[in-house]
Amino acid sequence: MFIDFGIIFGYFLLILFVGIWVSKSVKNLDDFSTGSRGYSATFIFATLSASFIGGGFTMGLAEKVFTMGLVYVIALWGFSAKEILVATVIAPRMTPFKEAVTVGDIMGQLYGRRSKILTGMASGLVCAGIAGAQFAAFGYVLNVLTGIESYYGIILGTIVVIIYAALGGMKSVVANDMIHFCVLIIALPCVLFFGLQHAGGLQHVLDAVPADHVSALGQLSIVTVLGLFLNFFFGETLVPPYVQRLLIGRNFKETARGTFWSGMLSIPFFLLVGFIGLTALTLNPSLDPNLALPYVITHVMPVGLKGLAIAGMMAVVMSSADSFLNAAAISITHDVMKPLAKEGFTSKVELHWSRVITVVVGVMGALFALSTKSALDILLVAYNFWTPFILVPLVAGILGVRASAQAFWWGCFAGISATCYWLIQMGETTFNGALIGIIVNLIVFTSVHLFEQRMTGALPDKEIEGA
């Protein structure tokens, strides 16, 4: 185990060194927030993939497959479909927003200053909460895999991520995401390979697990599977860190390519994680499902490779935490503080405050992680207050629909109201509150927009030039 601990410790040092070294080239807010928009498709592919491969899409998916079967992989392909659709439909139409730094910038350009501030507040809250959940997952993973107390893991992970995210912003995040991606894309296939070897091979695993675990629907109805698919399709669509990845490419062709291949990678990756869950079920059917992935790592990986696998799990969590922490800080500073400041912010002042807010949000996220045991449940609810009022007007604007601020606000109010009503009356169901909010927002937003067009005699919308 000494060798494995040495690998883990060395990985932390490497991440810190790279983050600090890259931060020396950060001179202004553009460097901090977009990395000067100079990234190729390869970098976008790696950083976007590292960002979405978080604890939920690894440990969470392995746990669900252990319990319910590969049907959850099929459901999670909703996320894959969304990424491919974003690459083919949304990314090529981002040219009119080439100067934007955040989602708030785009919304402000489309619907005015107040919508930018609201979007910034929502972005900051959602991203800060998700970052906190990743810190909590970091402590949990380190505890399960090494025996180190979870609060030490939370503190360690928070400190490392805060240091490089606060100093280097997007440049440090992307540089370290490249490392995280390389480690996890090697480590997790190794976990499956050694797990299958230990379990007697793939065919033995398929024969040993219940038949419904390898069927298309498992124990679920087609309506339930469709609901899950749609939940994963819409749940993280165009959340701030993913929109940032659409704004950091050297051109939008590179952005589209990187996003497309990230979506394509997610298809076999989710299947790989699913088979790790089935392998854990074969090795120990009485195992706590939450421990499916950690169990395979700790019981089948040889010395040295076990350290690499644990580093891969650290990479899974850190790569999501740094992206959401960076997005939270930039959104709060650029979309809320700057517009509300009477004298405005210079680029240097904005960079300073972005770094300060990164530290503040990181510390708050760590305190949140240390004080709650239901972070992931709370965050699932938090997502309900992003997509129901931001997604519809954001996508409409990118696609060239020139709606008014009134259409945005009416749709926003309707989406939030419908979501709250559904959650209070129905709770979490197959079609959760976020989906209902999106549908209601779409109906109200479209109705108000068409009514205004009819009243003013406006021609039907056309995509704006360059879209």
C-alpha positions as CSV (number, residue, x, y, z in Angstrom):
1,M,0.0,0.0,0.0
2,F,3.0,2.3,0.5
3,I,3.6,2.4,-3.3
4,D,-0.1,3.2,-3.9
5,F,0.0,6.0,-1.3
6,G,3.1,7.3,-3.0
7,I,1.4,7.4,-6.4
8,I,-1.6,9.2,-4.9
9,F,0.6,11.8,-3.1
10,G,2.6,12.3,-6.2
11,Y,-0.6,12.9,-8.2
12,F,-1.6,15.7,-5.9
13,L,1.8,17.3,-6.1
14,L,1.7,17.1,-9.9
15,I,-1.7,18.8,-10.1
16,L,-0.6,21.6,-7.8
17,F,2.6,22.1,-9.7
18,V,0.9,22.2,-13.1
19,G,-1.9,24.5,-11.8
20,I,0.6,27.0,-10.3
21,W,3.0,26.9,-13.2
22,V,0.2,27.6,-15.8
23,S,-1.2,30.4,-13.6
24,K,1.9,32.5,-14.3
25,S,0.6,33.2,-17.8
26,V,-2.8,34.6,-16.5
27,K,-2.7,38.4,-16.9
28,N,-6.3,39.4,-17.3
29,L,-9.9,38.2,-17.0
30,D,-9.9,36.8,-20.5
31,D,-7.0,34.5,-19.6
32,F,-8.8,33.6,-16.3
33,S,-12.2,32.9,-17.7
34,T,-11.6,31.6,-21.3
35,G,-7.9,30.8,-21.5
36,S,-7.7,33.5,-24.2
37,R,-10.0,31.4,-26.4
38,G,-7.1,29.5,-28.0
39,Y,-7.9,25.9,-27.4
40,S,-8.1,23.3,-30.1
41,A,-10.7,20.5,-30.5
42,T,-8.4,18.1,-28.7
43,F,-8.2,20.3,-25.6
44,I,-12.0,21.0,-25.6
45,F,-12.7,17.2,-26.0
46,A,-10.5,16.4,-23.0
47,T,-11.6,19.2,-20.6
48,L,-15.3,18.7,-21.5
49,S,-15.0,14.9,-21.0
50,A,-13.2,15.3,-17.7
51,S,-15.8,17.8,-16.5
52,F,-18.8,15.6,-17.1
53,I,-17.2,12.4,-15.8
54,G,-17.9,13.2,-12.2
55,G,-18.8,11.0,-9.2
56,G,-22.4,10.6,-10.4
57,F,-21.5,9.2,-13.8
58,T,-19.0,6.8,-12.3
59,M,-19.7,5.6,-8.7
60,G,-23.4,6.6,-9.0
61,L,-23.8,4.7,-12.3
62,A,-22.0,1.6,-11.1
63,E,-24.3,1.6,-8.0
64,K,-27.4,1.9,-10.2
65,V,-26.3,-0.9,-12.6
66,F,-25.5,-3.1,-9.6
67,T,-29.0,-2.6,-8.4
68,M,-31.1,-2.2,-11.5
69,G,-29.0,-3.3,-14.5
70,L,-27.7,-1.9,-17.7
71,V,-31.0,-0.1,-18.3
72,Y,-29.4,2.8,-16.4
73,V,-26.6,3.0,-19.0
74,I,-29.3,3.3,-21.7
75,A,-31.0,6.0,-19.7
76,L,-27.7,7.9,-19.3
77,W,-27.2,7.8,-23.0
78,G,-29.7,10.7,-22.9
79,F,-26.7,12.8,-21.8
80,S,-24.7,11.5,-24.7
81,A,-27.5,12.4,-27.2
82,K,-27.6,15.9,-25.6
83,E,-23.8,16.4,-26.1
84,I,-24.0,15.3,-29.7
85,L,-27.0,17.5,-30.4
86,V,-25.2,20.5,-28.8
87,A,-22.2,19.8,-31.0
88,T,-24.2,19.7,-34.2
89,V,-26.9,22.3,-33.5
90,I,-25.8,24.7,-30.8
91,A,-22.0,25.0,-31.2
92,P,-22.0,26.1,-34.9
93,R,-24.5,28.9,-34.0
94,M,-22.4,30.5,-31.2
95,T,-20.6,33.0,-33.5
96,P,-22.9,36.0,-32.5
97,F,-21.8,35.4,-28.9
98,K,-18.0,35.1,-29.6
99,E,-17.2,37.9,-27.1
100,A,-19.3,36.3,-24.3
101,V,-17.5,35.0,-21.2
102,T,-20.5,33.5,-19.4
103,V,-24.1,32.3,-19.9
104,G,-25.0,35.6,-18.3
105,D,-23.3,37.5,-21.1
106,I,-25.4,35.6,-23.7
107,M,-28.6,36.1,-21.8
108,G,-27.8,39.8,-21.3
109,Q,-27.2,40.2,-25.0
110,L,-30.5,38.5,-25.7
111,Y,-32.8,39.8,-23.0
112,G,-31.1,42.7,-21.2
113,R,-29.1,43.6,-18.1
114,R,-31.5,42.3,-15.5
115,S,-31.7,38.8,-17.1
116,K,-27.9,38.8,-17.0
117,I,-27.9,39.4,-13.3
118,L,-30.5,36.8,-12.7
119,T,-28.6,34.2,-14.8
120,G,-25.4,35.1,-12.9
121,M,-27.1,34.5,-9.5
122,A,-28.5,31.2,-10.7
123,S,-25.2,30.1,-12.2
124,G,-23.3,31.0,-9.0
125,L,-25.7,29.1,-6.7
126,V,-26.0,26.0,-8.9
127,C,-22.3,25.7,-9.6
128,A,-21.3,26.4,-6.0
129,G,-23.6,23.7,-4.8
130,I,-22.3,21.2,-7.3
131,A,-18.7,22.0,-6.4
132,G,-19.6,21.4,-2.7
133,A,-21.1,18.0,-3.6
134,Q,-17.9,17.1,-5.5
135,F,-15.9,18.0,-2.4
136,A,-18.1,15.7,-0.4
137,A,-17.7,13.0,-2.9
138,F,-13.9,13.5,-2.8
139,G,-13.9,12.8,1.0
140,Y,-16.2,9.8,0.6
141,V,-14.1,8.3,-2.2
142,L,-10.8,8.8,-0.3
143,N,-12.3,7.3,2.8
144,V,-13.6,4.2,1.0
145,L,-10.5,3.6,-1.0
146,T,-7.7,4.4,1.5
147,G,-9.3,4.5,5.0
148,I,-8.5,8.2,5.5
149,E,-11.3,10.0,7.4
150,S,-13.6,11.7,5.0
151,Y,-13.3,15.2,6.5
152,Y,-9.5,15.0,5.8
153,G,-10.3,14.2,2.2
154,I,-12.7,17.0,1.9
155,I,-10.2,19.5,3.3
156,L,-7.3,18.2,1.1
157,G,-9.4,18.1,-2.1
158,T,-10.7,21.6,-1.5
159,I,-7.3,23.1,-0.8
160,V,-5.8,21.6,-3.9
161,V,-8.6,22.6,-6.2
162,I,-8.9,26.1,-4.7
163,I,-5.2,26.9,-5.1
164,Y,-5.0,26.1,-8.8
165,A,-8.5,27.3,-9.7
166,A,-8.0,30.6,-7.9
167,L,-4.5,31.3,-9.3
168,G,-4.9,30.1,-12.9
169,G,-8.7,30.0,-13.6
170,M,-9.6,28.4,-16.9
171,K,-6.0,28.0,-17.9
172,S,-5.1,25.9,-14.9
173,V,-8.5,24.1,-15.0
174,V,-7.9,23.0,-18.7
175,A,-4.3,22.0,-18.1
176,N,-5.2,19.9,-15.1
177,D,-8.3,18.5,-16.8
178,M,-5.9,17.2,-19.5
179,I,-4.0,15.3,-16.8
180,H,-7.2,14.1,-15.1
181,F,-8.6,12.9,-18.4
182,C,-5.5,10.9,-19.3
183,V,-5.4,9.3,-15.9
184,L,-9.1,8.3,-15.7
185,I,-9.3,7.1,-19.3
186,I,-6.4,4.7,-18.5
187,A,-7.4,3.8,-15.0
188,L,-11.1,2.8,-15.4
189,P,-10.6,0.4,-18.3
190,C,-7.8,-1.2,-16.2
191,V,-10.4,-1.6,-13.4
192,L,-12.8,-3.3,-15.7
193,F,-10.1,-5.6,-17.2
194,F,-8.8,-6.8,-13.9
195,G,-12.3,-7.0,-12.5
196,L,-13.4,-9.3,-15.3
197,Q,-10.3,-11.4,-15.0
198,H,-11.0,-11.8,-11.3
199,A,-14.7,-12.6,-11.9
200,G,-14.0,-15.3,-14.5
201,G,-14.4,-13.4,-17.7
202,L,-17.2,-11.4,-19.4
203,Q,-19.3,-14.4,-20.3
204,H,-19.3,-15.6,-16.7
205,V,-20.4,-12.2,-15.5
206,L,-23.3,-12.1,-18.0
207,D,-24.3,-15.6,-16.9
208,A,-24.0,-14.9,-13.2
209,V,-26.1,-11.7,-12.9
210,P,-29.9,-11.7,-13.0
211,A,-31.3,-11.8,-16.6
212,D,-33.1,-8.5,-16.1
213,H,-29.8,-6.8,-15.4
214,V,-28.7,-7.2,-19.1
215,S,-32.1,-6.5,-20.7
216,A,-33.0,-3.3,-22.4
217,L,-35.7,-2.3,-19.8
218,G,-34.7,-4.3,-16.8
219,Q,-37.3,-4.0,-14.1
220,L,-38.6,-0.7,-15.4
221,S,-41.4,0.3,-17.7
222,I,-40.7,2.0,-21.0
223,V,-42.3,5.2,-19.7
224,T,-39.9,5.2,-16.7
225,V,-36.9,4.6,-18.9
226,L,-38.0,7.4,-21.3
227,G,-38.4,9.7,-18.3
228,L,-34.9,8.9,-17.0
229,F,-33.5,9.4,-20.5
230,L,-35.1,12.8,-20.8
231,N,-34.0,13.7,-17.2
232,F,-30.4,13.0,-18.2
233,F,-30.9,14.8,-21.6
234,F,-32.1,18.0,-20.0
235,G,-30.5,17.9,-16.5
236,E,-27.2,19.4,-17.4
237,T,-27.9,20.9,-20.8
238,L,-26.0,24.1,-21.2
239,V,-25.1,24.5,-17.5
240,P,-22.4,27.2,-17.0
241,P,-19.2,25.0,-17.2
242,Y,-20.4,23.4,-20.5
243,V,-21.3,26.7,-22.0
244,Q,-17.8,28.0,-21.1
245,R,-16.4,25.1,-23.1
246,L,-18.3,26.4,-26.1
247,L,-16.5,29.8,-25.7
248,I,-12.9,28.8,-25.2
249,G,-12.1,27.4,-28.6
250,R,-9.9,29.1,-31.2
251,N,-13.0,28.9,-33.5
252,F,-16.4,27.4,-33.3
253,K,-15.5,24.6,-35.7
254,E,-12.9,23.4,-33.2
255,T,-15.5,23.7,-30.4
256,A,-18.1,21.7,-32.3
257,R,-15.6,18.9,-33.1
258,G,-14.4,18.7,-29.5
259,T,-17.9,18.6,-28.1
260,F,-19.0,16.0,-30.7
261,W,-16.2,13.6,-29.8
262,S,-16.8,14.1,-26.1
263,G,-20.4,13.1,-26.6
264,M,-19.4,10.1,-28.7
265,L,-16.8,9.0,-26.0
266,S,-19.5,9.1,-23.3
267,I,-21.4,6.2,-25.0
268,P,-18.8,3.5,-24.5
269,F,-17.6,5.1,-21.3
270,F,-21.0,4.7,-19.6
271,L,-21.1,1.1,-20.8
272,L,-17.7,0.4,-19.4
273,V,-18.7,1.8,-16.0
274,G,-21.9,-0.2,-16.2
275,F,-20.0,-3.4,-16.7
276,I,-17.9,-2.6,-13.6
277,G,-21.1,-2.5,-11.7
278,L,-22.1,-5.9,-13.0
279,T,-18.6,-7.2,-12.2
280,A,-19.0,-6.0,-8.6
281,L,-22.4,-7.8,-8.4
282,T,-20.8,-11.0,-9.6
283,L,-17.9,-10.8,-7.1
284,N,-20.1,-9.9,-4.1
285,P,-23.9,-10.0,-4.5
286,S,-24.4,-8.9,-0.9
287,L,-22.2,-5.8,-1.3
288,D,-23.6,-2.3,-0.5
289,P,-24.4,-1.0,-4.0
290,N,-22.8,2.3,-3.2
291,L,-19.5,0.6,-2.9
292,A,-19.6,-1.3,-6.3
293,L,-16.8,0.7,-8.0
294,P,-14.6,1.1,-4.9
295,Y,-14.9,-2.6,-4.1
296,V,-13.6,-3.6,-7.5
297,I,-10.7,-1.2,-7.2
298,T,-9.7,-2.3,-3.7
299,H,-10.1,-6.1,-4.2
300,V,-8.8,-6.8,-7.7
301,M,-6.2,-4.2,-8.7
302,P,-2.5,-5.1,-8.2
303,V,-0.2,-2.9,-6.3
304,G,0.8,0.2,-8.3
305,L,-2.1,0.0,-10.6
306,K,-4.4,0.3,-7.5
307,G,-2.7,3.7,-6.8
308,L,-3.3,4.7,-10.4
309,A,-7.0,3.7,-10.1
310,I,-7.4,5.6,-6.9
311,A,-5.7,8.6,-8.6
312,G,-8.2,8.1,-11.4
313,M,-11.1,8.4,-9.0
314,M,-9.6,11.5,-7.5
315,A,-9.3,12.9,-11.1
316,V,-13.0,12.1,-11.6
317,V,-14.1,14.3,-8.7
318,M,-11.5,17.0,-9.0
319,S,-12.2,17.6,-12.7
320,S,-15.8,18.3,-12.0
321,A,-15.1,20.3,-8.9
322,D,-12.7,22.7,-10.6
323,S,-14.9,23.4,-13.5
324,F,-18.0,24.2,-11.4
325,L,-15.9,26.2,-8.9
326,N,-14.4,28.3,-11.8
327,A,-17.8,28.8,-13.4
328,A,-19.4,29.9,-10.1
329,A,-16.7,32.5,-9.4
330,I,-16.8,34.0,-12.9
331,S,-20.6,34.1,-12.9
332,I,-20.8,35.9,-9.6
333,T,-18.1,38.4,-10.4
334,H,-18.8,39.1,-14.0
335,D,-22.6,38.8,-14.1
336,V,-23.7,40.0,-10.7
337,M,-21.0,42.1,-9.0
338,K,-19.7,44.0,-12.1
339,P,-23.2,45.1,-13.4
340,L,-24.2,46.2,-9.9
341,A,-21.0,48.2,-9.2
342,K,-21.6,51.9,-9.6
343,E,-18.3,52.6,-11.1
344,G,-17.9,49.3,-12.9
345,F,-14.8,47.0,-12.8
346,T,-11.6,47.3,-14.7
347,S,-10.2,44.0,-16.0
348,K,-7.6,43.9,-13.3
349,V,-10.2,44.5,-10.5
350,E,-12.5,41.9,-12.0
351,L,-9.6,39.3,-12.1
352,H,-8.9,40.1,-8.5
353,W,-12.5,39.6,-7.4
354,S,-12.8,36.4,-9.5
355,R,-9.9,34.9,-7.5
356,V,-11.3,36.1,-4.2
357,I,-14.7,34.7,-5.0
358,T,-13.1,31.4,-6.1
359,V,-11.7,31.0,-2.6
360,V,-14.9,32.1,-0.9
361,V,-17.1,29.7,-2.9
362,G,-14.5,26.9,-2.4
363,V,-14.5,27.4,1.4
364,M,-18.3,27.6,1.5
365,G,-18.5,24.4,-0.6
366,A,-16.2,22.6,1.8
367,L,-18.3,23.7,4.8
368,F,-21.4,22.5,3.0
369,A,-19.7,19.2,2.3
370,L,-18.6,18.8,5.9
371,S,-22.0,19.7,7.3
372,T,-24.5,17.6,5.2
373,K,-24.9,14.0,4.4
374,S,-27.5,14.6,1.7
375,A,-25.6,16.9,-0.7
376,L,-26.4,14.9,-3.8
377,D,-30.2,14.9,-3.1
378,I,-30.1,18.7,-2.5
379,L,-28.2,19.2,-5.8
380,L,-30.8,17.2,-7.7
381,V,-33.4,19.7,-6.5
382,A,-31.0,22.6,-7.2
383,Y,-30.9,21.5,-10.9
384,N,-34.7,22.1,-11.0
385,F,-34.1,25.8,-10.6
386,W,-31.7,26.1,-13.6
387,T,-33.1,24.4,-16.6
388,P,-36.8,25.3,-16.1
389,F,-36.2,29.0,-16.6
390,I,-32.8,29.4,-18.4
391,L,-32.7,26.6,-20.9
392,V,-35.7,27.5,-23.2
393,P,-34.8,31.2,-23.7
394,L,-31.1,30.4,-24.0
395,V,-31.6,27.8,-26.7
396,A,-34.2,30.0,-28.5
397,G,-31.8,32.9,-28.6
398,I,-28.9,30.8,-29.8
399,L,-31.1,29.4,-32.6
400,G,-31.9,32.9,-33.7
401,V,-35.3,33.6,-32.1
402,R,-35.5,37.3,-31.3
403,A,-37.9,37.3,-28.3
404,S,-38.4,40.2,-25.9
405,A,-37.4,40.5,-22.3
406,Q,-41.1,40.2,-21.4
407,A,-41.2,36.8,-23.0
408,F,-38.1,35.8,-21.0
409,W,-39.6,37.0,-17.7
410,W,-43.0,35.4,-18.2
411,G,-41.5,32.1,-19.3
412,C,-39.1,32.3,-16.3
413,F,-41.9,32.9,-13.8
414,A,-44.1,30.2,-15.4
415,G,-41.2,27.6,-15.4
416,I,-40.2,28.2,-11.8
417,S,-43.9,28.2,-10.6
418,A,-44.6,24.9,-12.5
419,T,-41.5,23.3,-11.1
420,C,-42.3,24.3,-7.5
421,Y,-45.9,23.2,-7.8
422,W,-44.9,19.8,-9.2
423,L,-42.3,19.2,-6.5
424,I,-44.8,20.2,-3.8
425,Q,-47.7,18.2,-5.2
426,M,-46.0,15.2,-6.8
427,G,-42.5,15.0,-5.4
428,E,-39.8,13.3,-7.4
429,T,-41.5,11.2,-10.1
430,T,-40.4,9.7,-13.4
431,F,-41.0,13.1,-15.1
432,N,-39.5,15.4,-12.5
433,G,-40.2,19.0,-11.8
434,A,-37.5,20.2,-14.1
435,L,-39.1,18.6,-17.1
436,I,-42.5,20.0,-16.3
437,G,-40.9,23.4,-15.8
438,I,-39.2,23.3,-19.2
439,I,-42.5,22.3,-20.9
440,V,-44.4,25.1,-19.2
441,N,-41.7,27.6,-19.9
442,L,-41.6,26.7,-23.6
443,I,-45.4,27.1,-23.9
444,V,-45.5,30.5,-22.1
445,F,-42.3,31.8,-23.7
446,T,-43.5,30.9,-27.2
447,S,-47.0,32.1,-26.6
448,V,-45.9,35.6,-25.4
449,H,-43.4,35.8,-28.2
450,L,-46.0,34.9,-30.9
451,F,-48.5,37.3,-29.4
452,E,-46.0,40.2,-29.4
453,Q,-45.2,39.4,-33.0
454,R,-48.8,39.4,-34.0
455,M,-49.5,42.7,-32.2
456,T,-46.5,44.4,-33.8
457,G,-46.9,42.8,-37.2
458,A,-43.3,41.5,-37.0
459,L,-42.1,38.9,-39.5
460,P,-41.3,35.4,-38.3
461,D,-37.9,35.0,-36.7
462,K,-34.9,34.2,-38.8
463,E,-31.5,33.1,-37.6
464,I,-29.2,36.1,-37.1
465,E,-26.3,36.6,-39.4
466,G,-23.4,34.3,-38.7
467,A,-25.5,31.9,-36.8
